[in-house]
């Protein structure tokens, strides 16, 4: 998807999450010669996005193109998905379609939790897990849930 282009990233031990350079993502998805300017214009056109970025996307220290550490706008995968939704680019379209598909699947799972279990089982089968392993995994989750419920009630 990113065609071998480097996306700068930083692991935050405290939050236990990855932060990715917003400008790098925009550069790849828009092929803009000036992704920083593109982001400024995008924020100007969409005040909701601008507020979201200002509130949720911190300045994180990462290596600049010159090799020096600089603070730059960064976001978690959740933040990046929100930003990508606002980018009018053909390259962003597959990500938007995937987000719509996953969102729809999750809504179905909320109304019918069995679908989530079936999705997990199918995923593990594709990974090559044995039926015994899958059954043990699902039983382990059931036991943890019962234990958690017991602790809540007592």
C-alpha positions as CSV (number, residue, x, y, z in Angstrom):
1,X,0.0,0.0,0.0
2,X,2.8,2.4,0.9
3,X,4.8,1.3,-2.1
4,X,8.0,0.8,-0.1
5,X,8.0,4.4,1.1
6,X,9.2,4.9,4.7
7,X,6.6,6.0,7.2
8,X,8.3,7.4,10.3
9,X,7.0,5.9,13.5
10,X,7.6,6.0,17.3
11,X,6.7,3.5,20.0
12,X,5.4,5.1,23.2
13,X,6.2,2.8,26.1
14,X,3.8,4.6,28.5
15,X,0.8,4.5,26.2
16,X,1.9,1.2,24.7
17,X,1.0,2.3,21.2
18,X,2.6,3.3,17.9
19,X,2.6,6.8,16.6
20,X,3.0,7.5,12.9
21,X,4.0,10.7,11.1
22,X,0.8,12.3,9.7
23,X,2.8,14.1,7.0
24,X,4.3,10.9,5.8
25,X,0.9,9.2,5.5
26,X,-0.5,12.2,3.6
27,X,2.6,12.3,1.3
28,X,2.1,8.6,0.3
29,X,-1.7,8.9,-0.1
30,X,-1.8,12.2,-2.0
31,X,1.6,12.1,-3.8
32,X,1.7,15.8,-2.9
33,X,5.1,17.6,-3.5
34,X,4.4,19.5,-0.3
35,X,2.4,17.3,2.2
36,X,2.8,19.8,5.0
37,X,1.0,22.4,2.9
38,X,-1.6,19.9,1.8
39,X,-2.4,19.1,5.5
40,X,-2.7,22.9,6.2
41,X,-5.2,23.3,3.4
42,X,-7.1,20.2,4.4
43,X,-7.4,21.5,7.9
44,X,-8.6,24.9,6.7
45,X,-11.3,23.3,4.5
46,X,-12.5,21.0,7.3
47,X,-12.7,22.7,10.7
48,X,-14.0,19.4,12.3
49,X,-10.9,17.6,11.1
50,X,-8.7,20.5,12.2
51,X,-10.2,20.4,15.7
52,X,-9.8,16.6,15.8
53,X,-6.1,16.8,14.8
54,X,-5.4,19.6,17.3
55,X,-7.1,17.7,20.1
56,X,-5.9,14.2,19.4
57,X,-2.6,14.2,17.5
58,X,0.4,15.1,19.6
59,X,3.8,16.4,18.5
60,X,6.1,13.4,18.8
61,X,9.9,13.4,18.4
62,X,11.1,11.5,15.4
63,X,14.0,11.6,13.0
64,X,13.6,14.3,10.3
65,X,14.7,13.7,6.7
66,X,18.0,15.5,7.7
67,X,18.5,12.9,10.4
68,X,17.9,15.2,13.4
69,X,15.2,14.5,15.9
70,X,12.3,17.0,15.5
71,X,8.9,17.1,17.0
72,X,6.3,16.3,14.3
73,X,2.6,15.8,14.1
74,X,1.8,12.1,14.8
75,X,-1.2,9.9,15.3
76,X,-2.2,6.4,16.4
77,X,-3.8,4.1,13.8
78,X,-7.2,5.3,15.1
79,X,-6.3,8.9,14.5
80,X,-4.8,8.1,11.1
81,X,-8.0,6.4,10.0
82,X,-10.0,9.5,10.8
83,X,-7.6,11.7,8.8
84,X,-7.6,9.3,5.9
85,X,-11.4,9.5,5.7
86,X,-10.9,13.2,4.8
87,X,-8.4,12.8,2.1
88,X,-9.9,13.0,-1.4
89,X,-7.5,10.7,-3.1
90,X,-7.8,7.5,-5.2
91,X,-5.0,6.0,-3.1
92,X,-7.0,6.5,0.1
93,X,-10.1,4.8,-1.4
94,X,-9.1,1.2,-0.7
95,X,-8.5,2.1,2.9
96,X,-11.9,3.9,3.1
97,X,-13.7,0.8,1.6
98,X,-11.9,-1.5,4.0
99,X,-12.9,0.8,7.0
100,X,-16.6,0.7,5.8
101,X,-16.5,-3.1,5.5
102,X,-15.0,-3.6,8.9
103,X,-17.3,-1.1,10.5
104,X,-20.3,-2.8,9.0
105,X,-19.1,-6.2,10.2
106,X,-18.6,-4.9,13.8
107,X,-22.2,-3.5,13.8
108,X,-23.4,-6.9,12.8
109,X,-21.4,-8.5,15.6
110,X,-23.0,-6.1,18.1
111,X,-26.4,-7.3,17.2
112,X,-25.3,-10.9,16.9
113,X,-22.2,-11.8,19.0
114,X,-22.0,-15.3,17.5
115,X,-20.8,-13.7,14.3
116,X,-17.7,-12.4,16.2
117,X,-17.0,-15.9,17.5
118,X,-17.3,-17.4,14.0
119,X,-15.0,-14.7,12.6
120,X,-12.4,-15.5,15.2
121,X,-12.7,-19.2,14.5
122,X,-12.3,-18.6,10.7
123,X,-9.3,-16.4,11.3
124,X,-7.6,-18.9,13.4
125,X,-8.3,-21.7,10.8
126,X,-6.7,-19.5,8.1
127,X,-3.7,-19.1,10.3
128,X,-3.4,-22.9,10.4
129,X,-4.4,-23.5,14.0
130,X,-5.7,-26.9,14.8
131,X,-9.3,-27.5,15.9
132,X,-8.0,-28.6,19.3
133,X,-6.1,-25.3,19.7
134,X,-9.1,-23.3,18.6
135,X,-11.4,-25.1,21.1
136,X,-8.9,-24.6,23.9
137,X,-8.6,-20.9,23.1
138,X,-12.3,-20.4,23.1
139,X,-12.7,-22.4,26.3
140,X,-10.0,-20.3,28.0
141,X,-11.8,-17.1,27.0
142,X,-15.1,-18.5,28.4
143,X,-13.4,-19.5,31.7
144,X,-11.8,-16.0,32.0
145,X,-15.2,-14.4,31.4
146,X,-16.9,-16.5,34.1
147,X,-14.1,-15.7,36.6
148,X,-14.3,-12.0,35.8
149,X,-18.1,-12.1,36.3
150,X,-17.6,-14.0,39.6
151,X,-15.2,-11.3,40.9
152,X,-17.5,-8.6,39.9
153,X,-20.4,-10.1,41.8
154,X,-18.3,-11.0,45.0
